[in-house]
Amino acid sequence: MWQPRNDVLPEDKTSEFKRYPTVTSDMLRNRRERPRKVKMLMRDFIEDSLYNPNYGYFTKQAVIFSPGKPFEFNKMRDEPEFYKQLGERYTSFEDKLDEKDFDETRQLWHTPTELFRPYYGEAIARYLVTNYKLSLYPYHDLLIYEMGAGNGTLMLNILDYIRETDPDVYARTKFKVIEVSDALAQLQTKQLARSLHAEGHAGKVDIIHRSIFDWTTYVSSPCFFLALEVFDNFAHDALRFDPRSEDALQGSVLVDAQGDFYEFYTRQLDPVAQRWLRVRSVACDRYRHGPLLGPRWLRQLRASMPLAPNLTAPEWIPTRLMQFFDVLYEYFPAHRLVTSDFRALPDTVAGTNAPVVQTRYRRRTVPVSTPLVHQGYFDILFPTDFNAMEQIYRAITGKLTRVLTHEEFVRRWAFVEDTQTRNGENPLLGWYKNASVMITV
């Protein structure tokens, strides 16, 4: 057992760690109060912080920005004018929320679907319709699953596009949303009823209020599975390595009687982390753990110096992502995955593949240096190692894939002239330079 040293030597909590019971995020689902006098794996702490039904970030705190009417990019002078208009709409959006319920800690964020509505959603729709007609039409319906649909904007943009451009395909289209947040599931339902235009899609849509990790329905039909900007909020485990033996230790979080957090590492890895390491070693034959890069003798030399840490910096491994691929393999054998996420992020905490941990206070983003923060008030988002993810997805599902940058994907499937400013700049291409797209082929 190992308790990290911080800038100030923390209080020794070893006795409490041995004494307190171990809980999981599943065991905490029905709790209305944040737990105390317990310990849990790091991934369970992150899962509980983000998704607990009673105090989780996404279930209770997060608000998705909606800019109102679509931006008229062709009338803008340049990208700075887009930034200016976006800032004005952000302020107006939050002012209206404050008129109803003033909140200094409102957790507001945006997605490319909202900023570039309807053009981003139409690009996804073109990809779906083209590939459906190439290989599935007319023998199968166009069955679309979307996990984490936010405000429901992407769903509406896709259905609008298909209805307007290809009525025959629209007649065969079914759209199913898998949504873990009760508040967002209700919002998506309201979106379908907000106007006669949107209400026309109601017969096509099924909103399923459930976590994908609780899925038990076998779907034999071919389907497209959309997972856009969701992998970054999948819970990760934290591993540190002994620089001499290169053995892995797994991170846990102790919550004491006062609700303070302490990080511990033990040599006993749970089966999920063990399996991740096994799958990665087979699927990514050339992968070398970030903390163990470089000559072994040099690591051992550094470890032998006075006051040197006896473990490496943490490596954050996406064990929840592996479990998602298991769900696809077991329950959606004929799926085609379309996923987009960030391959790199600024201002991360320490470690390899480390997350950004941030909150908003008085309309300003405040990053912090640890994920051990008050549950529900901080976003915890991870970069995606697309190289490793692609290989592990292939190993688990047996499917082939292609990875593109965000710009490559939208150049291929969007009408980029719709988002071009008068001076030739294009925010749809310029934004999200740090994002990539992976598709099943």
Wavefront OBJ file of the C-alpha trace (Angstrom):
o trace
v 0.000 0.000 0.000
v 1.291 3.445 -0.913
v -0.056 6.901 -0.062
v 1.377 9.658 -2.304
v 3.218 12.600 -0.774
v 1.940 16.009 -1.799
v 3.512 19.428 -1.365
v 2.566 19.122 2.291
v 2.879 15.674 3.857
v -0.707 14.452 4.270
v -2.101 12.951 7.407
v -1.467 9.210 7.541
v -4.768 7.502 6.765
v -3.481 3.946 6.472
v -5.517 2.642 9.392
v -8.726 4.130 7.988
v -7.944 2.663 4.560
v -7.659 -0.803 6.083
v -10.802 -0.348 8.184
v -13.282 1.392 5.872
v -15.503 -0.725 3.584
v -15.018 -0.786 -0.189
v -17.933 0.538 -2.260
v -18.585 0.862 -5.988
v -20.406 3.483 -8.036
v -23.262 1.003 -8.510
v -23.620 0.668 -4.744
v -23.848 4.476 -4.412
v -26.552 5.023 -7.048
v -29.413 5.286 -4.567
v -27.562 7.495 -2.102
v -28.751 11.083 -1.861
v -25.744 12.211 0.167
v -22.113 11.960 -0.842
v -20.485 9.027 0.976
v -18.093 9.229 3.914
v -15.924 6.685 5.727
v -15.570 4.499 2.624
v -12.972 3.655 -0.010
v -13.412 2.919 -3.720
v -11.399 2.466 -6.891
v -10.525 5.659 -8.756
v -12.842 4.759 -11.653
v -15.756 4.317 -9.237
v -15.033 7.693 -7.656
v -15.010 9.363 -11.100
v -18.145 7.485 -12.218
v -19.951 8.504 -9.042
v -18.816 12.129 -9.377
v -20.076 12.424 -12.947
v -23.130 10.177 -13.101
v -24.641 9.603 -9.653
v -28.404 10.130 -10.167
v -28.730 12.380 -7.114
v -25.598 14.545 -7.134
v -23.602 13.707 -10.295
v -22.227 16.382 -12.608
v -24.154 15.313 -15.709
v -27.340 14.281 -13.947
v -27.740 17.380 -11.765
v -25.322 20.193 -12.637
v -24.434 20.366 -16.333
v -26.310 22.698 -18.690
v -25.690 22.513 -22.447
v -25.445 25.850 -24.223
v -27.887 26.460 -27.069
v -27.137 29.481 -29.272
v -30.717 29.880 -30.487
v -31.019 30.407 -34.220
v -28.137 29.053 -36.351
v -25.147 31.320 -36.927
v -25.069 32.944 -40.369
v -21.422 32.308 -41.145
v -21.586 33.589 -44.729
v -22.533 37.067 -43.435
v -19.640 37.226 -40.939
v -16.480 39.092 -41.833
v -14.058 36.562 -40.253
v -13.567 34.129 -37.378
v -13.104 36.891 -34.762
v -16.615 38.064 -35.590
v -17.841 34.514 -34.909
v -16.059 34.592 -31.519
v -17.743 37.930 -30.784
v -21.221 36.723 -31.685
v -20.684 33.477 -29.774
v -19.647 35.405 -26.670
v -22.709 37.646 -26.938
v -25.031 34.659 -27.261
v -23.335 32.906 -24.347
v -23.925 35.974 -22.174
v -27.534 36.326 -23.318
v -28.200 32.613 -22.737
v -26.840 32.724 -19.195
v -28.543 36.038 -18.408
v -31.904 34.437 -19.180
v -31.084 31.485 -16.952
v -30.081 33.834 -14.117
v -33.394 35.698 -14.421
v -35.143 32.461 -13.512
v -32.588 31.027 -11.078
v -29.356 32.875 -10.266
v -26.443 30.438 -9.912
v -22.775 31.403 -9.516
v -21.686 27.777 -10.004
v -23.718 26.928 -13.111
v -21.864 24.286 -15.171
v -22.395 25.432 -18.759
v -20.667 23.864 -21.773
v -21.108 23.542 -25.530
v -20.757 20.962 -28.294
v -19.962 21.217 -32.025
v -23.522 20.079 -32.722
v -24.884 23.227 -31.042
v -22.299 25.694 -32.378
v -22.545 24.521 -35.974
v -26.225 23.628 -36.121
v -27.498 22.272 -38.470
v -24.361 21.839 -40.603
v -22.463 19.451 -38.320
v -25.502 17.222 -37.871
v -26.113 17.243 -41.614
v -22.542 16.029 -42.199
v -23.193 13.080 -39.876
v -26.497 12.443 -41.675
v -24.817 12.378 -45.099
v -22.332 9.829 -43.835
v -25.120 7.660 -42.415
v -27.394 7.807 -45.469
v -24.580 7.195 -47.948
v -23.255 4.156 -46.132
v -26.750 2.836 -45.441
v -27.666 2.996 -49.124
v -24.374 1.433 -50.175
v -24.718 -1.732 -48.108
v -28.040 -2.062 -46.257
v -30.854 -0.481 -48.284
v -33.520 -1.748 -49.061
v -33.077 -4.977 -47.097
v -32.775 -3.355 -43.668
v -34.117 -0.267 -41.914
v -31.812 2.638 -41.123
v -31.479 2.017 -37.397
v -29.541 4.708 -35.505
v -28.542 4.627 -31.833
v -27.148 7.744 -30.178
v -25.546 7.587 -26.737
v -25.563 10.807 -24.743
v -27.723 12.977 -27.007
v -27.469 16.192 -24.971
v -30.231 18.616 -25.938
v -31.383 16.313 -28.739
v -30.136 18.708 -31.403
v -28.076 16.174 -33.364
v -31.038 13.792 -33.452
v -33.310 16.505 -34.890
v -30.707 17.731 -37.393
v -30.175 14.199 -38.710
v -33.886 13.430 -38.978
v -34.641 16.815 -40.591
v -31.959 16.238 -43.204
v -33.098 12.713 -44.074
v -36.764 13.740 -44.284
v -35.975 16.651 -46.586
v -33.456 14.972 -48.882
v -34.477 11.309 -49.058
v -38.100 10.521 -48.119
v -37.683 6.844 -49.024
v -34.841 6.434 -46.536
v -36.729 8.511 -43.960
v -39.625 6.057 -44.191
v -37.205 3.305 -43.121
v -35.455 5.329 -40.372
v -35.627 4.607 -36.638
v -33.711 6.673 -34.083
v -33.059 5.458 -30.541
v -31.432 7.615 -27.865
v -29.695 5.988 -24.883
v -29.562 8.651 -22.155
v -28.306 8.188 -18.590
v -29.493 11.619 -17.383
v -33.168 11.890 -16.433
v -33.125 15.671 -16.943
v -31.644 15.386 -20.443
v -34.021 12.548 -21.377
v -36.941 14.816 -20.452
v -35.404 17.694 -22.414
v -34.998 15.507 -25.501
v -38.661 14.514 -25.260
v -39.658 18.194 -25.027
v -37.522 18.974 -28.077
v -39.609 16.550 -30.121
v -42.788 18.369 -29.081
v -41.528 21.949 -29.360
v -43.039 22.503 -32.837
v -45.121 20.741 -35.445
v -41.976 20.424 -37.565
v -40.076 18.544 -34.847
v -43.155 16.704 -33.589
v -43.380 14.962 -36.953
v -40.337 12.893 -35.930
v -41.931 11.563 -32.733
v -42.956 8.287 -34.320
v -39.382 7.691 -35.414
v -37.754 8.242 -32.016
v -37.438 6.143 -28.887
v -35.712 7.760 -25.895
v -34.367 5.097 -23.541
v -33.467 6.420 -20.080
v -30.721 3.987 -19.148
v -26.970 3.741 -18.803
v -25.358 1.916 -21.710
v -23.556 -0.181 -19.090
v -26.926 -1.533 -17.899
v -27.921 -2.581 -21.424
v -29.360 -6.117 -21.708
v -31.312 -6.094 -25.005
v -29.824 -8.036 -27.905
v -29.971 -6.034 -31.160
v -29.385 -8.360 -34.092
v -30.260 -5.818 -36.810
v -27.527 -3.774 -38.507
v -27.325 -0.356 -36.891
v -25.208 2.769 -36.676
v -24.068 3.672 -33.166
v -23.230 7.353 -32.544
v -20.963 8.211 -29.609
v -19.914 11.837 -30.102
v -17.948 13.591 -27.360
v -18.809 10.923 -24.760
v -15.602 8.897 -24.392
v -13.893 11.866 -22.725
v -16.215 11.491 -19.738
v -15.846 7.731 -19.348
v -14.321 6.827 -15.990
v -10.658 5.783 -15.946
v -8.510 3.853 -13.516
v -5.239 5.287 -12.239
v -2.131 3.081 -12.260
v 1.319 3.840 -10.964
v 4.341 1.634 -11.568
v 7.207 0.519 -9.402
v 10.241 1.923 -11.295
v 12.404 -1.021 -10.247
v 10.128 -4.036 -10.811
v 7.742 -2.266 -13.270
v 4.810 -3.822 -11.380
v 1.549 -1.881 -11.602
v -0.338 -0.545 -8.564
v -3.978 0.508 -8.779
v -5.359 3.748 -7.380
v -8.147 4.008 -4.823
v -9.793 6.951 -3.087
v -10.412 7.113 0.643
v -13.227 9.391 1.853
v -12.787 10.092 5.562
v -15.343 11.077 8.199
v -15.061 14.776 7.274
v -15.520 14.109 3.546
v -11.862 14.751 2.681
v -10.183 12.659 -0.022
v -6.945 10.666 0.101
v -5.286 8.712 -2.696
v -3.883 5.216 -2.121
v -2.218 2.649 -4.391
v -2.156 -1.114 -3.841
v -0.453 -3.965 -5.685
v -3.690 -5.953 -5.930
v -5.218 -5.040 -9.299
v -8.921 -5.706 -9.757
v -10.021 -7.984 -12.662
v -11.065 -5.073 -14.905
v -7.680 -3.355 -14.725
v -5.902 -6.687 -15.166
v -7.935 -7.421 -18.282
v -7.235 -3.966 -19.713
v -3.494 -4.559 -19.396
v -3.802 -7.998 -20.995
v -5.916 -6.754 -23.920
v -3.607 -3.806 -24.503
v -0.493 -5.979 -24.440
v -2.014 -8.209 -27.135
v -3.742 -5.570 -29.261
v -1.037 -2.888 -29.040
v 2.108 -4.958 -29.429
v 4.345 -1.902 -29.701
v 2.706 0.073 -26.932
v 4.971 1.256 -24.153
v 3.425 2.656 -20.975
v 4.026 6.384 -20.672
v 5.488 6.277 -17.145
v 7.894 3.496 -18.178
v 9.317 5.127 -21.292
v 13.064 5.453 -21.474
v 15.914 3.212 -20.291
v 15.172 1.110 -17.231
v 18.548 1.894 -15.649
v 17.750 5.609 -15.784
v 14.418 5.121 -14.021
v 16.113 3.047 -11.351
v 18.796 5.674 -10.915
v 16.192 8.391 -10.423
v 14.280 6.190 -7.979
v 17.414 5.689 -5.842
v 18.009 9.424 -5.334
v 17.149 10.994 -1.970
v 13.452 11.909 -1.520
v 12.600 10.398 -4.927
v 9.062 8.990 -5.192
v 8.935 5.241 -5.019
v 6.299 5.067 -7.778
v 5.962 6.674 -11.202
v 3.502 9.396 -12.102
v 0.018 7.940 -12.745
v -1.173 6.495 -16.013
v -4.917 6.881 -16.555
v -6.341 3.835 -18.346
v -9.833 3.877 -19.985
v -11.279 0.738 -18.409
v -14.847 2.013 -18.823
v -14.232 2.423 -22.555
v -13.166 -1.216 -22.755
v -16.416 -2.185 -21.032
v -18.362 -0.127 -23.584
v -16.714 -2.073 -26.398
v -17.770 -5.251 -24.570
v -21.394 -4.030 -24.671
v -21.152 -3.354 -28.402
v -19.685 -6.796 -29.024
v -22.215 -8.643 -26.865
v -25.454 -6.773 -27.628
v -24.871 -4.925 -30.931
v -22.952 -7.446 -33.057
v -23.935 -5.796 -36.374
v -23.183 -2.208 -35.281
v -21.120 0.413 -37.066
v -19.561 2.857 -34.647
v -19.226 6.586 -35.341
v -17.304 8.327 -32.568
v -15.616 11.688 -32.202
v -13.546 12.983 -29.312
v -10.474 14.931 -28.220
v -7.089 13.309 -28.778
v -5.302 15.969 -26.692
v -6.358 18.456 -24.023
v -4.640 21.438 -22.338
v -4.263 22.035 -18.601
v -4.444 18.397 -17.549
v -3.580 17.048 -14.115
v -0.373 15.052 -13.673
v 0.219 11.777 -15.485
v -0.073 9.990 -18.810
v -3.451 10.324 -20.572
v -4.434 12.536 -17.640
v -7.760 14.396 -17.431
v -8.716 18.023 -17.295
v -10.628 18.727 -14.090
v -12.523 21.994 -14.084
v -15.556 23.824 -12.790
v -17.237 27.163 -13.531
v -17.581 29.952 -10.991
v -19.113 33.316 -11.819
v -19.047 32.397 -15.515
v -15.324 31.642 -15.532
v -13.711 28.252 -16.052
v -11.537 27.209 -13.102
v -9.141 24.273 -13.689
v -7.795 22.336 -10.709
v -4.891 19.930 -10.275
v -6.645 16.778 -9.025
v -9.788 14.739 -9.737
v -10.314 14.300 -5.983
v -12.855 17.115 -5.772
v -16.384 17.676 -4.454
v -18.496 15.193 -6.385
v -20.848 16.666 -8.962
v -19.401 20.172 -9.259
v -16.434 19.424 -11.528
v -16.205 18.153 -15.075
v -13.586 15.400 -15.424
v -12.693 14.852 -19.080
v -9.952 12.722 -20.587
v -8.135 12.807 -23.920
v -8.583 9.733 -26.124
v -5.549 7.831 -27.365
v -7.032 6.997 -30.767
v -4.159 4.714 -31.718
v -4.620 2.467 -28.676
v -8.417 2.800 -28.732
v -8.630 1.707 -32.354
v -6.514 -1.392 -31.737
v -8.461 -2.384 -28.624
v -11.821 -1.841 -30.350
v -10.654 -4.077 -33.197
v -9.435 -6.748 -30.779
v -12.707 -6.869 -28.825
v -15.236 -6.505 -31.661
v -13.307 -8.016 -34.575
v -14.277 -5.056 -36.768
v -12.155 -2.837 -39.002
v -11.936 0.906 -38.522
v -10.686 4.159 -39.958
v -9.500 7.200 -37.992
v -9.681 10.718 -39.422
v -9.115 14.138 -37.967
v -12.203 16.262 -37.339
v -11.233 18.455 -40.296
v -10.805 15.486 -42.642
v -14.222 14.130 -41.710
v -16.132 17.388 -42.147
v -14.331 18.218 -45.401
v -15.538 14.866 -46.717
v -19.133 14.996 -45.474
v -20.099 18.617 -44.746
v -20.920 21.381 -47.205
v -18.072 23.486 -45.841
v -19.154 26.540 -47.829
v -22.104 26.849 -45.422
v -19.736 27.693 -42.551
v -17.265 29.898 -44.436
v -16.911 33.579 -43.534
v -16.537 36.350 -46.099
v -12.721 36.408 -45.857
v -12.490 32.632 -46.504
v -11.959 31.473 -42.915
v -14.050 28.519 -41.768
v -14.803 27.994 -38.065
v -16.123 24.464 -38.655
v -12.693 23.505 -39.992
v -10.644 25.700 -37.655
v -12.279 24.661 -34.397
v -11.693 21.254 -32.816
v -8.202 20.866 -34.250
v -7.529 18.539 -31.314
v -10.412 16.164 -32.192
v -10.502 12.966 -34.236
v -13.210 10.693 -35.606
v -13.212 6.886 -35.691
v -15.677 4.964 -37.869
v -16.326 1.276 -38.403
v -15.776 0.258 -42.023
l 1 2 3 4 5 6 7 8 9 10 11 12 13 14 15 16 17 18 19 20 21 22 23 24 25 26 27 28 29 30 31 32 33 34 35 36 37 38 39 40 41 42 43 44 45 46 47 48 49 50 51 52 53 54 55 56 57 58 59 60 61 62 63 64 65 66 67 68 69 70 71 72 73 74 75 76 77 78 79 80 81 82 83 84 85 86 87 88 89 90 91 92 93 94 95 96 97 98 99 100 101 102 103 104 105 106 107 108 109 110 111 112 113 114 115 116 117 118 119 120 121 122 123 124 125 126 127 128 129 130 131 132 133 134 135 136 137 138 139 140 141 142 143 144 145 146 147 148 149 150 151 152 153 154 155 156 157 158 159 160 161 162 163 164 165 166 167 168 169 170 171 172 173 174 175 176 177 178 179 180 181 182 183 184 185 186 187 188 189 190 191 192 193 194 195 196 197 198 199 200 201 202 203 204 205 206 207 208 209 210 211 212 213 214 215 216 217 218 219 220 221 222 223 224 225 226 227 228 229 230 231 232 233 234 235 236 237 238 239 240 241 242 243 244 245 246 247 248 249 250 251 252 253 254 255 256 257 258 259 260 261 262 263 264 265 266 267 268 269 270 271 272 273 274 275 276 277 278 279 280 281 282 283 284 285 286 287 288 289 290 291 292 293 294 295 296 297 298 299 300 301 302 303 304 305 306 307 308 309 310 311 312 313 314 315 316 317 318 319 320 321 322 323 324 325 326 327 328 329 330 331 332 333 334 335 336 337 338 339 340 341 342 343 344 345 346 347 348 349 350 351 352 353 354 355 356 357 358 359 360 361 362 363 364 365 366 367 368 369 370 371 372 373 374 375 376 377 378 379 380 381 382 383 384 385 386 387 388 389 390 391 392 393 394 395 396 397 398 399 400 401 402 403 404 405 406 407 408 409 410 411 412 413 414 415 416 417 418 419 420 421 422 423 424 425 426 427 428 429 430 431 432 433 434 435 436 437 438 439 440 441
